Amino acid sequence: MRIETQCLHAGYEPKNGDPRVVPIVQSTTYVYDSTEEVAAVFDDPTKSLIYSRFGNPTVMAVEDKIAALEGGVGAMCTTSGQAATMMSILNICSAGDHVISTSEVYGGTINLFSHTLRKLGIQCSYIGHNATDEEIHAAFKSNTKAVFGETIANPALSVLDIERFAKIAHEHGVPLIVDNTFATPILCRPFEFGADIVIHSTSKYMDGHAVQIGGVIVDSGKFNWANGNFPDLTEPDETYHGLSYTKSYGEKAYIIKARMQLMRDFGTYPAAHSAFLLNLGLETLAVRMKQYCENALTVARFLESSDKIESVTYPGLESDPNYPLAQKYLKGSSGVISFVLKDGKQAAIRFMNALKLASNEVHVADIRTCVLHPASETHRQLSDEQLKEAGISGGMVRLSVGLENVEDILEDISQALNKA
Ligand SMILES: *Cc1c(COP(=O)(O)O)cnc(C)c1O
């Protein structure tokens, strides 16, 4: 099946007389005929369903669909993108370990890596997307367990050179984990370029309609966990009578361990109803992504030609420094654009307040056009100095182009620019 077809059909194959649509299985638990059968499921929870804290048929249909879309061997949904990021790391790191992340990642990821994981004894070092190979190599330590980056960085909108980062990570015997939220598998499939694990905030384009928070981890099945760096995956797990994940589950070792240990213990598993809604979003993902990209490119070109705008960042514009990487890795640059108004902060605020169609909200990748003012909203805790370092100016606006008719979006932007 091609990806557009997978959006509709992967993950659920109804048999004779079954419901056409993935059913919502609203049950916390599953019944068995005998104690022996329940005991067998405890010994190996991959054999059957046991409890909806770490497995539910509705959620699992969506997991299989997302695994197919990314070209992976398995996936696990979580209650948020943050939970997916956290578990992608905790599945292979413990106190005393170290990870390398690109500095352009989502703000919530930076909080998690710099503060919360540090309290758990896991250190993180940051390197830029533009770091040289030598600089990336130099960031590795003997206890480094993973490299983390975003396909299209939120909010910097720079593109990760996935092949280059994957190659260097592999030379050090560790996986590359890619947050593919903004691209989605429709615009980029990181496994095809050497990434080992993909995570998403499904709250964004995958859901698409701003109705539920969620996340997912997808396993490529290609990383060799038995290279000596990951004893937690190869050595006996006492909580399952000494089974070894690599020996018992082969290429699915990472994703099955995430479910059997982390989901069992942390319990950040989505409800069946949330997965049902996510599935509706996924069914139209391919058509929506094409239209987001088309609308956003038209809007980005319009902004670039306006005399009220100082600069536009959108990797789909020929003038953007990330254009060559976007051409290599992306089938479109998503719907997110950032731009800077010439007259600074007050002009940006006047512009945003004058918008009629686009809504002012803390979200991105919604089906409706929305805007955000980083300097006074998401990044308001930063000093002027820190804002400068983060590349955020007072005149900057982040625009998430939606699926309205693009002429209506342009008219709205243009009338608001006149009042800015
Ligand atoms: C929103 C976002 C997250 C966090 O996801 P939540 O679902 O809000 O927890 C992680 N990464 C990126 C790139 C995001 O945009």
The ligand as an SDF file (V2000), in Angstrom:
LIG
                    3D

 15 15  0  0  0  0  0  0  0  0999 V2000
    4.1440   20.1030   20.8580 C   0  0  0  0  0  0  0  0  0  0  0  0
    5.4290   19.4150   20.6300 C   0  0  0  0  0  0  0  0  0  0  0  0
    5.9190   18.4590   21.5370 C   0  0  0  0  0  0  0  0  0  0  0  0
    5.2030   18.1430   22.8390 C   0  0  0  0  0  0  0  0  0  0  0  0
    4.0040   17.5250   22.5570 O   0  0  0  0  0  0  0  0  0  0  0  0
    2.6960   17.5410   23.5340 P   0  0  0  0  0  0  0  0  0  0  0  0
    1.7730   16.6400   22.7980 O   0  0  0  0  0  0  0  0  0  0  0  0
    2.2520   18.9560   23.6380 O   0  0  0  0  0  0  0  0  0  0  0  0
    3.1450   16.9880   24.8520 O   0  0  0  0  0  0  0  0  0  0  0  0
    7.0920   17.8130   21.2350 C   0  0  0  0  0  0  0  0  0  0  0  0
    7.7740   18.1090   20.0990 N   0  0  0  0  0  0  0  0  0  0  0  0
    7.3400   19.0230   19.2160 C   0  0  0  0  0  0  0  0  0  0  0  0
    8.1340   19.2950   17.9870 C   0  0  0  0  0  0  0  0  0  0  0  0
    6.1610   19.7040   19.4500 C   0  0  0  0  0  0  0  0  0  0  0  0
    5.7390   20.6310   18.5650 O   0  0  0  0  0  0  0  0  0  0  0  0
  1  2  1  0
  2  3  1  0
  2 14  2  0
  3  4  1  0
  3 10  2  0
  4  5  1  0
  5  6  1  0
  6  7  2  0
  6  8  1  0
  6  9  1  0
 10 11  1  0
 11 12  2  0
 12 13  1  0
 12 14  1  0
 14 15  1  0
M  END
$$$$
